[in-house]
Amino acid sequence: MTGFDRHDISRRTLFKGAGALGAAAAVGAVSSKNTPVAFADPAVGSRAVSIAGTTLDTVGVPAATGPKSYRRLVAGPAWPLVVRGELATPKAGRDSRRTGLASIVQTTDVHIVDAESPVRAEFVHQYNGSAFRPHEKLGAAATINLVQRINDLRSAPFSGRRFDCVVSTGDNTDNHEFVELGWFLTLFSGGTLAQSTGDLTRYEGVQVWGSELYWQPESAVNDLYKQKGFPQIPGLLASSIKPVTSPGLDTRWYSVFGNHDDSVQGTLPSGIGALDALYTGSIKPDLPLRQTEVARIADAFGNRPADAARMLAAQATTGPIRTVTPDPRRRPFTPRQYIAEHFKDRYTGPGPVGHGFDRDAAESGITYYSFEIAPGVVGISMDTTNHAGFTDGSIGQGQLDWMQRLFTRDRSTLFVAFSHHTSDTMELPIPDPERPLERRATGPQLIEFFHRFPNVIAWVNGHTHTNKITPHRGPTPAQSFWEINTASHIDFPQNARVVEVCDNADGTLSLFCTLIESAAPYSVDYADHSVTGLGSMYREFSYNDTGYEAKRLGTSVDHNVELLLPKPV
């Protein structure tokens, strides 16, 4: 058993009156009986131990004015606490009775990018915004600011309980390269890195090619981004490749496997020889000469990954191409190699050794595991990727059988499941090449599976880059659970989430979910190329990215919430 720093802080200033329902304003969610079940809580300040450093205190929002459609960010009004009672009725006086059982920080979709890799198809970003992001070279600095925010908070806002663990729910790398994995592990465990490959003295990617298709921050080229209002910033790319040092997390952390940790660009199948050879070579496919060809490749990325892989490999011989400095560190890793890297001494950080994976997992290839979050609360790290490619996921029967044994072994234990994919992005039940004869289940089937076990209280995931919280009502109230989906670190709003499991001592549990942002300020002078300054610009550029989607923010019922459910044991 690992050690825990338990802080059972009772409420010194109680939420008065008839409880959350009696003194709050409805925010519009209704139950099947047309009675309100979600309420904005005006007393969040008195209910919490501390809201500092969270979106309960302040949130980055666009300034009212700016050049063209470009907006700088400023501190905006906090997101409220919303009490959600779809699965259980909140009872008055629960604040004075509450005990914090577990405190978790979820990070997700960090996407540490080798932006100079030959195996990227940035030119399809007109059709898929994730193919190129103007801020991707600043990811290391931005992640350091996220790590710093978690370290500064140290404990959860409502229970005051010290963080028991951090769980990163997949897509920790962007293109499953060894160098990206090393950067990610260094950022979370502590150490120095330079987010650069090839010629380490200069940036060699698309942002110095002079193409109007990509933001050219160091030149006066009137690219698509400058037309929107993006600034020209001398020296930015030179600063992006300089070594930076991460303090590493102060809290033990766990790693979940995502599709970008397994596939080429998170989509194309691995193991295609011609494509694998491109990773470490000197040839990089460039923008096709005809727009129809760009559209054809983009369509293949979305619908025919194997065809897209062949197209990209063929372009290396038919052109157009660019020549880059080769780098053996770019070679793609396999799932077993991903696991093995987590066991290296230099990546142990605050622990645990292997960051959740079993000692023999690098040999067995089993990418799922369980771990104790706190006494009586166990985490389940699922692998929902399908090694055949595609972005959607599914889950193998072997994992379901393993989870069933865990859930039934001790019915007094509460379980929180973690995965990369969400219930509505697990629609790929095709055979997994790793286990071709194994049946695979979809998201709806996994929901039904969880309903069988009252001690499964939450399913926490990422992948969609969107804040969304969904109640899953079971056949009986006790068989219900909450699905908690959190936006990514790479795309705006760049949130992580604190999840608290609390016992209300009245037959209910409360899951407090509080979104946080990195520690970087909302805006800086563009000449500030410190780690803090680069982290700030990372957030600002992500908001103004041409691929920005407002829906990723979610709504008030997906932000800071108290999720009620019956206590199952």
KOLDRENVEX-296146 format. One record per residue (C-alpha): x negated, y, z negated. Coordinates in Angstrom, 3 decimals. Each point is the difference from the previous one (the first is absolute). Layout:
- X_Y_Z
...
END
This chain:
- 0.000_0.000_0.000
- -1.250_3.439_0.858
- 0.068_2.836_-2.487
- 2.778_2.555_-0.041
- 0.150_3.477_-1.508
- 3.631_0.084_-1.078
- 1.630_3.320_-0.835
- 3.549_-0.420_-1.291
- 0.834_3.692_-0.186
- 3.556_0.590_-1.156
- 1.977_2.990_1.246
- -0.674_2.968_-2.270
- 2.509_2.173_1.827
- 3.043_-2.067_0.841
- 2.254_0.415_2.999
- 3.070_1.344_-1.808
- 3.683_-0.536_0.544
- 1.579_-2.925_1.783
- -3.228_-1.160_1.642
- -1.176_0.504_3.569
- 3.446_-0.376_1.512
- 1.591_2.596_-2.243
- -2.388_2.854_0.657
- -1.217_-0.487_3.523
- 1.068_1.104_3.432
- 1.005_-2.579_2.581
- -2.226_-0.186_3.070
- 2.414_-1.796_2.290
- -0.568_-3.748_-0.343
- 3.179_-1.921_-0.705
- 0.854_-3.559_-0.960
- 2.472_-2.298_1.710
- 2.668_1.340_-2.401
- -0.732_3.556_1.154
- -1.428_1.029_-3.384
- -3.316_1.848_-0.191
- -3.014_-2.190_-0.732
- -2.906_2.386_0.590
- -0.496_3.241_-1.923
- -2.661_2.696_-0.025
- -1.173_0.257_-3.594
- -0.567_3.604_-1.155
- -1.712_-1.091_-3.230
- -3.035_-1.649_1.578
- -2.391_2.254_-1.891
- 1.322_-1.140_-3.371
- 0.337_-3.640_0.996
- -3.598_-0.359_1.201
- -3.184_-0.130_-2.034
- -1.694_2.061_2.732
- 0.846_0.923_3.582
- -3.274_1.820_0.759
- -1.718_-1.191_3.159
- 3.133_-1.608_1.425
- 2.688_1.083_2.455
- 2.247_0.549_-3.026
- -2.151_3.098_-0.512
- -0.682_1.300_3.518
- -0.017_-1.214_3.617
- -1.897_1.120_3.078
- 2.317_1.682_2.522
- -0.563_1.989_3.204
- -0.438_3.741_-0.304
- 2.803_2.135_1.389
- -2.127_1.480_2.781
- -2.939_-1.002_2.124
- -1.436_0.043_3.524
- 2.424_-1.505_2.520
- 1.321_-3.258_-1.478
- -3.009_-0.531_-2.289
- 0.557_0.416_-3.749
- -2.403_0.107_-2.904
- 1.117_-1.676_-3.233
- 0.879_1.676_-3.287
- 1.259_-1.140_-3.395
- 3.741_-0.522_0.170
- 2.846_-0.947_-2.361
- -0.296_-3.305_-1.792
- 1.985_-3.030_1.059
- 2.584_-0.781_-2.702
- 0.420_-3.191_-1.957
- 3.003_-1.897_1.368
- 1.708_-2.621_-2.161
- 1.256_-2.895_2.121
- 2.626_-2.276_-1.474
- 0.998_-2.206_2.922
- -1.144_-3.153_-1.803
- 0.691_0.908_-3.647
- 1.658_2.843_-1.875
- -2.389_2.322_-1.862
- 0.844_0.119_-3.687
- -0.220_3.008_-2.302
- -2.850_0.122_-2.483
- -2.284_-2.315_1.979
- -2.856_2.485_-0.131
- -0.351_-0.418_-3.763
- 0.004_-3.807_0.309
- -2.249_-0.394_3.026
- -3.193_-2.055_-0.035
- -2.478_0.088_2.870
- -0.803_-3.527_1.151
- -2.226_0.703_2.996
- -1.449_2.919_1.947
- -1.129_-0.419_3.616
- -1.340_2.350_2.663
- 0.777_-1.003_3.576
- -2.167_1.296_2.814
- 0.804_-1.124_3.519
- -1.062_0.348_3.625
- -3.257_1.775_-0.785
- -1.202_-0.799_3.549
- -3.701_0.707_-0.335
- -0.883_0.650_3.663
- -3.140_-0.533_2.025
- 0.928_2.830_2.348
- -3.052_-0.644_2.198
- 0.811_-3.654_0.684
- 0.019_-1.138_3.653
- 3.077_-2.157_-0.668
- 2.620_2.677_-0.330
- 2.578_1.223_2.511
- 0.409_3.601_-1.110
- 1.383_0.939_3.410
- 3.386_-1.632_-0.760
- 0.688_2.411_-2.874
- 2.455_1.843_2.251
- 2.173_-3.099_-0.372
- -1.198_-1.193_-3.420
- -1.164_2.749_-2.359
- -2.038_-2.400_-2.138
- -2.470_-0.663_2.850
- -1.734_3.307_-0.754
- 0.319_2.340_-2.941
- -1.808_3.357_-0.078
- -0.982_-0.495_-3.648
- -1.205_-3.628_0.096
- -3.717_0.892_-0.287
- 0.644_1.515_-3.440
- 1.476_-3.156_-1.538
- -2.877_-0.758_-2.366
- 0.113_3.451_-1.595
- 3.802_-0.168_-0.242
- -0.099_-3.403_-1.704
- -2.511_1.279_-2.541
- 2.536_2.697_-0.887
- 2.682_-2.681_-0.391
- -2.256_-2.046_-2.256
- -0.708_3.119_-2.035
- 3.724_0.712_-0.434
- 0.605_-3.508_-1.346
- -2.982_0.254_-2.346
- 1.139_3.422_-1.258
- 3.536_-1.198_-0.743
- -1.117_-3.148_-1.852
- 3.503_-0.737_-1.292
- 3.605_-0.115_1.154
- 2.255_3.058_-0.355
- 2.994_-1.540_-1.834
- -1.350_-2.783_-2.218
- -3.393_1.605_-0.535
- -1.482_-3.459_0.506
- -3.534_-0.093_1.361
- -0.090_-1.368_3.537
- -0.257_-3.771_-0.110
- -1.128_-0.291_3.612
- -0.094_1.483_3.484
- 1.346_-2.063_2.915
- -0.832_0.958_3.589
- 2.717_-1.570_2.136
- -1.825_-0.592_3.263
- -1.359_1.724_3.097
- -3.010_0.914_-2.060
- -1.973_0.035_3.251
- 1.219_1.236_3.367
- -1.677_-2.348_2.486
- -1.196_-2.923_-2.184
- -3.675_0.866_0.383
- -2.613_-0.955_-2.584
- -1.166_3.602_-0.214
- 3.533_1.251_-0.751
- 0.424_-2.648_-2.677
- -3.300_0.982_-1.598
- 1.089_3.631_-0.084
- 3.342_-0.877_-1.573
- -1.566_-2.229_-2.654
- -2.582_2.673_-0.814
- 2.654_2.713_-0.317
- 2.078_-2.043_-2.453
- -2.901_-1.551_-1.925
- -2.401_2.953_0.038
- -3.114_0.861_1.986
- -1.352_2.022_2.906
- 0.945_-0.406_3.656
- -0.121_1.873_3.299
- 3.099_-0.401_2.188
- -2.006_-0.334_3.199
- -1.078_-2.728_2.416
- -2.213_-0.156_3.077
- -2.344_2.975_-0.001
- 0.099_1.043_-3.654
- -1.365_3.467_0.787
- 2.961_1.100_2.117
- 3.677_-0.695_0.552
- 0.624_-1.897_3.272
- 3.770_-0.378_0.144
- 2.778_1.513_2.095
- -0.011_3.321_-1.880
- -3.166_1.167_1.794
- 0.923_-1.243_3.453
- 1.533_3.286_1.077
- 3.319_-1.672_0.762
- 3.157_2.055_-0.501
- 1.741_-3.178_-1.174
- -1.789_0.058_-3.374
- -0.742_2.744_-2.529
- -3.491_1.377_0.705
- -0.651_1.792_-3.327
- -3.522_1.200_0.740
- 0.588_1.379_3.508
- 2.233_2.597_1.633
- 1.731_-2.547_2.274
- 3.697_0.888_0.149
- 1.149_-3.500_-0.918
- 3.537_-1.146_-0.861
- -0.654_0.612_-3.686
- -1.362_3.518_0.330
- 3.029_0.798_2.137
- 2.025_-0.898_-3.067
- -2.137_2.207_-2.253
- -2.784_-2.283_-1.224
- -3.113_2.006_-0.891
- -3.492_-0.156_1.427
- -2.332_-0.980_-2.859
- -3.736_0.067_0.731
- -1.931_-2.807_-1.666
- 3.040_-2.030_-1.090
- -1.005_-3.218_1.762
- -3.604_0.379_-1.127
- 1.271_0.283_-3.562
- 2.282_-3.010_0.420
- -2.933_-2.394_0.527
- -2.052_1.148_-2.987
- -0.328_-2.341_-3.009
- 2.618_0.397_-2.714
- 0.204_-1.607_-3.423
- 3.113_-1.488_-1.536
- 0.322_-0.332_-3.777
- 2.035_-3.155_0.545
- 3.190_-0.822_-1.850
- -0.090_-0.127_-3.791
- 2.786_-2.615_0.054
- -0.263_-3.609_1.165
- 1.360_-0.305_3.503
- 1.431_-2.646_2.312
- -0.079_-0.393_3.768
- 2.922_-1.082_2.198
- -0.459_-1.134_3.605
- 1.620_2.041_2.834
- 0.320_-0.363_3.763
- -2.709_2.608_0.661
- -2.289_-2.095_-2.206
- 0.531_-2.909_2.375
- 0.626_1.186_3.568
- -1.545_2.287_2.599
- 1.584_3.405_-0.715
- 2.468_-1.881_-2.211
- 1.724_-1.378_3.088
- -2.163_-2.012_2.374
- -0.943_-3.610_-0.786
- -3.518_-0.656_-1.259
- -2.476_-2.474_1.413
- 0.114_1.070_3.657
- -3.678_-0.270_0.919
- -0.223_2.843_2.513
- 1.717_2.384_-2.409
- -2.066_-1.086_-3.002
- -3.168_0.655_2.026
- 1.095_3.599_0.597
- -0.081_0.759_-3.741
- -3.772_-0.141_-0.313
- -0.884_1.020_3.554
- -0.672_3.263_1.812
- 3.085_0.213_2.230
- 3.162_1.817_-1.038
- 3.115_0.071_2.214
- 0.952_3.555_0.914
- 3.258_1.629_1.093
- 1.368_-1.777_3.099
- 0.172_2.187_3.081
- 3.719_-0.543_0.566
- 2.678_0.827_-2.557
- 1.982_-3.042_1.136
- -2.879_-2.200_-1.160
- -0.061_1.720_-3.398
- 3.729_-0.642_-0.341
- -0.438_-3.631_1.019
- -2.684_-0.588_-2.623
- 2.051_1.787_-2.655
- 2.991_-2.183_0.787
- -2.143_-3.124_-0.258
- -1.308_1.115_-3.406
- 3.570_0.184_-1.251
- 1.470_-3.060_1.665
- -2.685_-2.313_1.422
- -3.079_0.164_-2.250
- -1.874_-2.804_1.772
- 0.420_1.820_3.330
- -1.174_3.267_-1.581
- -3.125_-1.733_-1.290
- -0.807_-1.272_3.481
- 0.645_3.430_1.531
- -2.343_1.707_-2.439
- -2.714_-2.601_0.551
- 0.386_0.218_3.792
- -0.346_3.773_-0.087
- -3.519_-0.453_-1.348
- -0.980_-1.356_3.418
- 2.333_1.909_2.314
- -0.199_3.385_-1.768
- 0.263_2.783_-0.762
- -2.469_-0.492_-2.861
- -2.296_1.957_-2.302
- -3.372_-1.075_-1.344
- -0.445_0.051_-3.786
- -2.718_-1.092_-2.388
- 0.528_-3.678_-0.914
- 0.326_-0.981_-3.659
- 0.124_-3.579_-1.351
- 1.847_1.195_-3.129
- 3.115_0.426_2.125
- 0.541_-3.715_0.482
- 3.507_-1.130_-0.958
- 0.495_-2.111_-3.107
- 2.239_-3.016_-0.499
- 2.419_-0.389_-2.934
- -2.523_-2.264_-1.752
- -2.743_2.576_0.478
- 2.313_2.729_-1.288
- 0.408_-1.978_-3.206
- -3.717_-0.778_-0.312
- -0.976_3.689_0.197
- 2.162_0.733_-3.058
- -2.228_-2.300_-2.089
- -3.265_1.836_0.684
- -1.520_1.452_-3.161
- -0.230_3.536_1.360
- 3.775_0.075_0.476
- 1.039_-1.270_-3.422
- 0.585_3.497_-1.397
- 2.411_-0.109_-2.959
- 0.906_-3.575_0.951
- 1.272_-2.544_0.204
- -2.633_-1.933_1.935
- 1.568_-0.718_3.398
- 2.792_2.537_-0.630
- 2.619_-2.699_-0.373
- -1.075_-2.649_2.492
- -0.717_-3.472_-1.358
- -3.623_-1.113_-0.204
- 0.450_-2.607_2.739
- 2.224_2.195_2.219
- -2.813_0.896_2.404
- -0.270_-3.707_0.764
- 3.685_-0.932_-0.106
- 1.186_3.124_1.836
- 2.844_0.506_-2.493
- 0.593_3.749_-0.005
- 2.697_0.081_-2.691
- -0.329_-0.213_-3.778
- 1.536_0.897_-3.353
- -1.435_2.149_-2.784
- 0.999_1.178_-3.441
- 0.929_3.672_0.027
- 0.746_0.111_-3.734
- 1.230_-2.495_-2.607
- 3.260_-1.407_1.328
- -0.283_1.727_3.397
- -1.655_-1.778_2.953
- -0.786_1.320_3.464
- 0.376_-2.054_3.183
- -2.161_1.042_2.943
- 1.590_-1.423_3.152
- -1.500_-0.224_3.481
- 2.724_0.945_2.495
- -2.248_0.415_3.046
- 0.221_-2.331_2.962
- -3.388_-0.799_1.488
- 1.497_-0.264_3.488
- -0.066_3.799_0.311
- 2.932_2.451_0.139
- 0.731_2.521_-2.740
- 2.994_-1.763_-1.522
- -0.456_-2.698_-2.601
- 1.509_-3.119_-1.569
- -0.909_-2.364_-2.813
- -0.957_-3.665_0.033
- 1.827_-2.797_-1.776
- -3.150_-0.807_-1.971
- 0.129_3.414_-1.660
- 3.696_-0.405_-0.789
- -0.603_-3.392_-1.626
- -2.887_1.438_-2.010
- 2.094_2.942_-1.197
- 2.892_-2.264_-0.955
- -2.310_-1.976_-2.284
- -1.185_3.234_-1.643
- 3.473_1.464_-0.448
- 1.423_-3.135_-1.575
- -2.984_-0.880_-2.193
- 0.749_2.736_-2.545
- 3.362_1.697_0.307
- -0.919_2.489_-2.734
- -2.635_1.613_2.260
- 0.920_3.014_2.124
- -1.368_-0.019_3.562
- -0.849_2.925_2.280
- -0.669_-1.080_3.590
- -2.359_1.929_2.275
- -0.361_-0.288_3.766
- -0.961_2.084_2.972
- 3.185_-0.427_2.025
- 3.508_1.029_-0.992
- 3.155_-2.089_0.181
- 1.001_1.634_3.285
- -3.439_-0.335_1.662
- -0.288_-3.755_-0.537
- 1.635_-1.107_3.231
- -2.765_-2.149_1.506
- 0.634_-3.654_-0.962
- -2.171_-1.355_2.833
- -2.640_-2.585_-1.013
- -3.110_1.336_-1.674
- -3.183_-1.278_1.734
- -1.510_-0.612_-3.438
- 2.787_-2.476_-0.809
- 1.819_-0.769_3.272
- 2.372_-2.628_-1.432
- 1.155_2.057_-2.967
- 3.476_1.521_-0.069
- 0.011_3.765_-0.422
- 2.705_2.091_-1.638
- 1.211_3.487_0.922
- 0.769_2.968_-2.243
- 3.690_-0.832_-0.571
- -0.969_-3.557_-0.866
- -2.576_1.259_-2.506
- 2.666_2.198_-1.608
- 2.248_-3.034_-0.422
- -2.936_-1.929_-1.445
- -0.677_2.704_-2.599
- 3.687_0.061_-0.963
- -0.379_-3.549_-1.319
- -2.299_1.197_-2.783
- 1.323_2.549_-2.529
- -3.512_0.699_-1.281
- -1.029_1.570_3.344
- 0.700_3.669_-0.707
- -1.743_1.897_2.817
- -1.591_-0.365_3.415
- -2.577_2.742_0.715
- -1.270_0.502_3.562
- -1.340_2.358_2.699
- -0.462_-0.348_3.797
- 2.713_2.440_1.121
- -1.874_3.106_-1.243
- 3.352_1.073_-1.436
- 1.448_0.568_-3.464
- 3.068_-2.199_-0.368
- 1.559_-1.749_-3.007
- 2.662_-2.653_0.503
- 2.160_-1.867_-2.538
- 0.520_-3.693_0.729
- 3.075_-1.186_-1.882
- -0.045_-3.721_-0.759
- 2.819_-2.539_-0.418
- 0.029_1.023_-3.665
- -1.218_3.299_-1.493
- -2.992_-1.768_-1.557
- -1.129_-1.242_3.428
- -0.417_3.517_1.376
- -3.281_1.788_0.661
- -1.369_3.244_1.476
- -2.088_0.327_3.147
- -2.472_2.886_-0.318
- -1.593_1.171_3.262
- -2.608_2.763_-0.147
- -1.395_2.307_2.678
- -3.578_-0.414_1.203
- -3.164_1.827_-0.980
- -0.880_0.790_3.632
- 3.228_1.595_1.250
- 1.798_2.874_-1.695
- 1.310_0.133_-2.742
- -3.017_-2.118_-1.070
- 1.512_-1.309_-3.220
- -0.930_-2.648_-2.526
- 2.485_-1.144_-2.631
- -0.061_-0.703_-3.739
- 2.350_-2.861_-0.920
- 0.906_-0.469_-3.683
- 1.860_-3.029_-1.357
- 1.877_0.981_-3.157
- 2.269_-1.943_-2.368
- 2.920_2.143_-1.157
- 0.908_-2.400_-2.856
- 3.634_0.105_1.137
- 0.100_-2.849_2.490
- -1.466_2.083_2.842
- -3.386_0.775_1.485
- -1.066_3.312_1.517
- -2.498_0.112_2.834
- -1.345_3.551_0.122
- -1.542_0.749_3.403
- -1.941_3.251_0.314
- -1.748_1.189_3.149
- -3.429_1.626_-0.172
- -2.220_1.822_2.473
- -3.786_0.134_0.157
- -1.904_2.418_-2.224
- -0.965_2.216_2.961
- 1.462_3.535_0.038
- 2.737_0.741_2.507
- -2.185_2.361_2.002
- -3.625_1.116_0.138
- -2.162_2.265_2.099
- -0.941_-1.929_3.161
- -3.660_0.668_-0.805
- 0.311_-2.130_-3.157
- -1.462_-3.340_1.086
- -0.345_-1.427_-3.484
- 1.714_-3.303_-0.792
- 2.844_2.008_-1.511
- 0.267_2.284_3.009
- -0.050_-2.852_2.513
- 2.643_-1.840_-2.030
- 2.211_3.070_0.070
- -0.350_0.415_3.752
- 0.778_-3.704_0.468
- 3.433_0.553_-1.536
- 0.638_3.247_1.902
- -0.969_-1.473_3.367
- 2.167_-3.069_-0.628
- 3.043_2.223_-0.519
- -0.694_1.805_3.278
- -0.895_-3.136_1.983
- 1.980_-0.390_3.231
- 0.991_-3.441_-1.301
- 1.543_1.404_-3.193
- 3.406_-1.482_-0.856
- 2.132_1.799_-2.585
- 1.893_-3.198_-0.845
- -3.097_-1.338_-1.748
- 0.687_2.366_-2.893
- 3.146_-1.908_-0.928
- 2.680_1.767_-2.036
- 0.409_0.837_-3.679
- 1.243_-3.532_-0.762
- -3.293_-1.368_1.390
- -2.366_2.336_-1.851
- -0.109_0.186_-3.795
- 2.528_-2.410_-1.410
- 1.121_-1.958_-3.034
- 1.266_-3.342_1.304
- 2.304_-1.846_-2.378
- 0.529_-3.767_0.078
- 1.141_-2.661_-2.465
- -2.696_-1.493_-2.182
- -0.161_-3.568_1.309
- -1.507_-1.719_-3.047
END
